[in-house]
Amino acid sequence: MPAKPNRPYRGQRPQQRRGFGNSRPDYPGSRAPADDGRVRLYGVHAVEAALRNPGRTVLRLLMTENAENRLAEAVSARQTAPERVSPRDLDRMLGEDTVHQGVMLETEPLEEPDVAALAERADSGPLIVLDQVTDPHNVGAILRSAAVFGAAGLVMTRRHSPPLDGTLAKSASGALELVPVALVQNLARTLAELKEHFCTILGLDGDAEHLIEEQPLTGRVALLLGAEGKGLRELTRQSCDRLVRISTRGAIGSLNVSNAAAIALHHAAWKRSQADPR
């Protein structure tokens, strides 16, 4: 079943464990949403996907002549008139190092699903839960993998997570419009709520005894991943039904979090296809 576009929004450290890469702190164009509540998206794929999402409101569309030609079909379908700008205009707005590809869309945040709705969606694919992963490139890449492998949605903490715009959306290459994202205040409480809805919580940890390859990965499953170095926080680890690791044989014992998520999602998709070969 193809993914449906999302709709607009109304309104002391534990012992260090082997975790996943997440080391870049700041990025051009990855600023938090403006005080006016608008979300700024840039890049051809991110903006095209947003334009094709009927749930996205077009507040302002800025394009160079070249970008307008590339996205002519999507622009025409939305029946909106873009403002013609130069690349330097966008450089001034987004930062000179931002790869905007000549287009920026101002829109509104997408609607956030509640936990119960995400749990129901997990009947058809796993959920991804991130424990304070702050790198927008990583989160964007995880969203892209989630869309490729049919994940039900993404859960992140409202704090210590990148904003759902700019760099993240460009790295997601359109997947932000397809994968529902919930931002939660208390991750441990959210995990408990997912359990109440019959979700099994599998935490990825490089030191875990069990292998993810040995798990059935069918039914309602949430795959929980942490950030570089510290990995999963202690309270988050305690909330897991089981800790698992990806089988490795090389000299390096850890993966970047987005690579780990992609491998875990692939395993889940393969296991489900074996259980239901239709």
C-alpha positions as CSV (number, residue, x, y, z in Angstrom):
1,M,0.0,0.0,0.0
2,P,1.6,3.4,-1.0
3,A,2.3,5.8,1.7
4,K,-0.2,8.7,2.1
5,P,1.1,12.3,2.4
6,N,1.0,13.8,5.8
7,R,-1.4,16.7,6.7
8,P,-0.6,20.2,8.1
9,Y,-0.3,21.0,11.8
10,R,-3.1,22.9,13.6
11,G,-1.3,24.7,15.7
12,Q,24.5,11.9,36.3
13,R,25.1,10.3,32.6
14,P,25.1,6.5,32.2
15,Q,28.2,4.5,31.4
16,Q,29.1,5.1,27.8
17,R,28.1,2.3,25.4
18,R,28.7,1.6,21.8
19,G,26.2,3.6,19.9
20,F,25.6,5.1,16.5
21,G,27.2,8.1,14.8
22,N,25.6,11.5,15.3
23,S,28.4,14.1,15.6
24,R,27.6,17.2,13.5
25,P,26.2,20.0,15.7
26,D,25.2,22.8,13.4
27,Y,24.3,23.2,9.7
28,P,23.5,26.0,7.4
29,G,19.7,26.2,6.8
30,S,18.9,23.9,9.7
31,R,17.7,26.8,11.9
32,A,14.6,26.2,14.1
33,P,11.3,27.4,12.6
34,A,10.9,31.1,12.6
35,D,8.9,33.0,15.2
36,D,6.0,33.3,12.8
37,G,5.5,29.5,12.9
38,R,6.5,29.0,9.3
39,V,8.5,26.1,8.1
40,R,11.1,26.7,5.4
41,L,11.9,23.8,3.0
42,Y,14.5,23.9,0.2
43,G,16.0,21.6,-2.3
44,V,14.3,20.3,-5.4
45,H,13.2,16.9,-4.0
46,A,12.0,18.2,-0.7
47,V,10.0,21.1,-2.2
48,E,8.5,19.0,-5.0
49,A,7.3,16.4,-2.5
50,A,5.8,19.1,-0.4
51,L,4.0,20.6,-3.4
52,R,2.6,17.2,-4.3
53,N,1.4,16.7,-0.7
54,P,-2.2,18.1,-0.6
55,G,-1.8,18.5,3.1
56,R,0.9,21.1,2.7
57,T,-0.1,24.7,2.7
58,V,1.8,26.9,0.2
59,L,2.4,30.2,2.0
60,R,5.3,31.4,-0.2
61,L,7.3,29.8,-3.0
62,L,10.6,31.3,-4.1
63,M,12.3,29.9,-7.2
64,T,15.0,30.7,-9.7
65,E,14.1,30.4,-13.3
66,N,15.9,27.1,-13.6
67,A,14.2,25.6,-10.5
68,E,10.8,26.8,-11.9
69,N,11.5,25.0,-15.1
70,R,12.5,21.8,-13.2
71,L,9.4,21.8,-11.1
72,A,6.9,23.2,-13.6
73,E,4.5,20.3,-13.3
74,A,4.3,20.3,-9.5
75,V,3.9,24.1,-9.4
76,S,1.2,24.0,-12.1
77,A,-0.7,21.3,-10.2
78,R,-0.8,23.4,-7.1
79,Q,-2.0,26.4,-9.1
80,T,0.4,28.7,-7.3
81,A,2.5,31.5,-8.6
82,P,6.1,31.4,-7.4
83,E,8.2,34.5,-6.8
84,R,11.2,34.7,-9.1
85,V,14.5,35.2,-7.2
86,S,18.2,34.8,-7.9
87,P,20.4,32.2,-6.3
88,R,22.1,35.0,-4.3
89,D,18.7,36.0,-2.9
90,L,18.3,32.6,-1.5
91,D,21.9,32.5,-0.3
92,R,21.2,35.6,1.8
93,M,18.0,34.1,3.3
94,L,19.4,30.6,4.0
95,G,23.1,31.0,4.2
96,E,25.8,30.9,1.5
97,D,26.7,27.2,2.3
98,T,23.1,26.0,2.0
99,V,22.5,23.8,-1.1
100,H,19.0,25.1,-1.9
101,Q,19.1,24.3,-5.6
102,G,17.3,27.5,-6.4
103,V,14.0,26.9,-4.5
104,M,12.5,27.6,-1.1
105,L,9.0,26.9,0.2
106,E,7.5,28.5,3.2
107,T,4.7,26.4,4.7
108,E,3.2,25.2,7.9
109,P,4.3,22.3,10.2
110,L,2.6,19.0,9.4
111,E,0.0,17.5,11.8
112,E,1.5,15.2,14.4
113,P,-0.1,11.8,14.8
114,D,-0.9,10.6,18.3
115,V,0.7,7.5,19.8
116,A,-2.5,5.4,19.4
117,A,-2.6,6.1,15.7
118,L,1.0,5.2,15.2
119,A,0.5,2.0,17.1
120,E,-2.3,1.0,14.7
121,R,-0.1,1.8,11.7
122,A,2.5,-0.5,13.1
123,D,0.3,-3.4,12.0
124,S,1.7,-2.8,8.5
125,G,5.3,-1.8,9.3
126,P,7.7,-1.1,12.2
127,L,8.0,2.2,14.0
128,I,11.3,4.0,14.4
129,V,11.9,5.7,17.7
130,L,14.9,8.0,18.2
131,D,16.4,8.8,21.6
132,Q,17.9,12.3,21.3
133,V,19.4,11.9,17.8
134,T,20.2,15.6,17.0
135,D,21.9,15.4,13.6
136,P,19.4,16.5,10.9
137,H,21.3,14.6,8.1
138,N,21.0,11.4,10.1
139,V,17.3,11.9,10.9
140,G,16.6,12.8,7.3
141,A,18.4,9.7,6.0
142,I,16.4,7.6,8.5
143,L,13.1,9.1,7.2
144,R,14.2,8.2,3.7
145,S,14.9,4.6,4.7
146,A,11.6,4.5,6.6
147,A,9.8,5.5,3.4
148,V,11.7,2.9,1.3
149,F,11.1,0.0,3.7
150,G,7.5,0.8,4.7
151,A,7.9,2.0,8.3
152,A,4.8,3.1,10.0
153,G,6.2,6.3,11.4
154,L,8.9,8.0,13.4
155,V,8.9,9.1,17.1
156,M,11.4,11.7,18.4
157,T,11.7,13.8,21.5
158,R,10.4,17.3,21.2
159,R,13.7,18.6,22.7
160,H,17.1,17.4,21.6
161,S,15.8,16.6,18.1
162,P,16.4,18.6,14.8
163,P,13.6,20.8,13.5
164,L,11.4,19.3,10.7
165,D,12.6,21.6,8.0
166,G,15.7,22.8,6.1
167,T,18.6,20.3,6.2
168,L,16.5,17.4,7.6
169,A,13.8,17.7,4.9
170,K,16.4,17.9,2.1
171,S,18.3,14.8,3.5
172,A,14.9,13.0,3.6
173,S,14.5,13.6,-0.1
174,G,10.7,13.9,0.1
175,A,10.1,11.3,2.8
176,L,9.1,14.0,5.3
177,E,5.8,14.2,3.4
178,L,5.2,10.4,3.5
179,V,6.3,9.2,7.0
180,P,4.3,10.5,10.0
181,V,6.4,12.0,12.7
182,A,5.4,12.4,16.3
183,L,7.4,14.7,18.7
184,V,6.9,13.7,22.3
185,Q,7.7,15.3,25.6
186,N,8.6,12.2,27.6
187,L,10.1,9.2,25.6
188,A,9.8,6.7,28.5
189,R,6.1,7.5,28.9
190,T,5.6,7.2,25.2
191,L,7.3,3.8,25.1
192,A,5.0,2.7,27.9
193,E,2.0,3.9,25.9
194,L,3.2,2.0,22.8
195,K,3.4,-1.1,25.0
196,E,-0.2,-0.6,26.1
197,H,-1.1,-0.8,22.4
198,F,0.8,-4.1,22.1
199,C,4.0,-2.8,20.5
200,T,7.2,-4.7,21.2
201,I,10.1,-2.3,21.9
202,L,13.4,-3.5,20.5
203,G,16.4,-1.3,21.5
204,L,19.5,-1.4,19.3
205,D,22.6,-1.6,21.4
206,G,26.1,-2.6,20.2
207,D,26.7,-4.6,23.4
208,A,23.4,-6.5,23.4
209,E,23.3,-10.3,23.7
210,H,20.6,-10.9,21.2
211,L,20.9,-10.4,17.4
212,I,18.3,-8.5,15.4
213,E,18.6,-11.1,12.7
214,E,17.1,-13.6,15.2
215,Q,14.0,-11.6,16.0
216,P,10.7,-12.2,14.2
217,L,10.1,-8.5,13.6
218,T,6.5,-9.1,12.8
219,G,3.4,-7.7,14.5
220,R,3.6,-4.3,16.2
221,V,7.3,-3.5,16.6
222,A,9.1,-0.3,17.5
223,L,12.9,-0.1,16.7
224,L,14.6,2.2,19.2
225,L,17.9,3.8,18.4
226,G,20.2,6.2,20.3
227,A,22.9,8.7,19.5
228,E,26.6,8.5,19.2
229,G,28.7,7.5,22.2
230,K,26.1,7.4,24.9
231,G,23.7,5.3,22.8
232,L,20.4,4.7,24.5
233,R,19.8,6.5,27.8
234,E,19.5,4.3,30.9
235,L,15.8,4.9,31.4
236,T,15.1,4.3,27.7
237,R,17.0,1.1,27.9
238,Q,15.0,0.0,30.8
239,S,11.8,0.6,28.8
240,C,12.8,-1.9,26.1
241,D,11.3,-5.4,25.9
242,R,14.7,-6.6,24.5
243,L,18.0,-5.2,23.5
244,V,19.4,-6.4,20.2
245,R,22.4,-5.7,18.0
246,I,23.2,-6.0,14.3
247,S,25.6,-8.8,13.6
248,T,29.0,-7.5,12.5
249,R,32.3,-9.2,11.6
250,G,34.6,-6.3,10.9
251,A,37.2,-4.4,12.9
252,I,34.8,-1.5,13.6
253,G,32.0,-2.4,16.1
254,S,29.5,0.4,15.5
255,L,27.5,2.0,12.8
256,N,26.2,5.4,12.0
257,V,22.6,5.6,13.4
258,S,21.1,6.1,9.9
259,N,22.9,3.1,8.6
260,A,21.8,1.0,11.6
261,A,18.2,2.1,11.1
262,A,18.3,1.2,7.4
263,I,19.7,-2.3,8.1
264,A,17.1,-2.9,10.9
265,L,14.3,-1.7,8.6
266,H,15.5,-3.9,5.8
267,H,15.5,-6.9,8.2
268,A,12.0,-6.1,9.3
269,A,10.7,-5.7,5.7
270,W,12.4,-9.0,4.7
271,K,11.0,-10.9,7.8
272,R,7.5,-9.6,7.1
273,S,7.7,-10.6,3.4
274,Q,8.6,-14.1,4.5
275,A,5.7,-14.3,6.9
276,D,3.3,-12.9,4.3
277,P,4.7,-13.6,0.8
278,R,1.8,-11.9,-1.0
